[in-house]
């Protein structure tokens, strides 16, 4: 597989196509991770605005 200059080549027969079940499962996993990160980000921003507002109200 690997030549002397340490470059590896993939086999020519690639079973992963755009419509394969493995690719679709991987994309669904990535989509759920991105969705969870977006939800957590929105939640953190909401808490940040709430805390900053409370601090500003208490300081004045």
C-alpha positions in Angstrom: 0.0 0.0 0.0 2.6 2.6 1.0 5.6 3.5 -1.1 9.1 4.2 0.1 8.5 8.0 0.4 5.7 7.2 2.9 2.8 8.2 0.7 -0.2 5.8 1.0 -2.7 5.2 -1.8 -6.2 4.3 -1.3 -7.6 1.3 -3.1 -9.2 2.0 -6.4 -12.4 0.2 -5.4 -14.3 2.6 -3.2 -17.6 1.2 -1.9 -18.8 4.5 -0.4 -21.1 6.4 -2.7 -23.2 9.5 -2.0 -26.2 7.3 -1.5 -24.6 4.5 0.6 -26.1 3.8 4.0 -22.8 4.5 5.8 -22.5 8.0 4.3 -26.1 8.8 5.1 -25.7 7.6 8.7 -22.5 9.7 9.0 -24.2 12.8 7.7 -27.2 12.3 10.0 -24.8 12.0 13.0 -22.9 15.2 11.9 -26.3 17.0 11.4 -27.4 16.1 14.9 -24.1 17.2 16.4 -24.3 20.6 14.6 -27.9 21.0 15.7 -27.0 20.2 19.3 -24.1 22.7 19.2 -26.4 25.4 17.8 -29.0 24.8 20.5 -26.3 25.0 23.2 -24.9 28.2 21.7 -28.4 29.8 21.7 -28.9 28.7 25.3 -25.5 30.1 26.4 -26.2 33.5 24.7 -29.6 33.7 26.4 -27.9 33.0 29.8 -25.2 35.6 29.0 -27.7 38.3 28.2 -29.7 37.5 31.4 -26.6 37.6 33.6 -25.2 40.7 32.1 -28.6 42.4 32.4 -28.8 41.4 36.1 -25.3 42.6 36.8 -26.0 46.0 35.1 -29.3 46.4 37.0 -27.6 45.6 40.4 -24.6 47.9 39.7 -26.7 51.0 38.9 
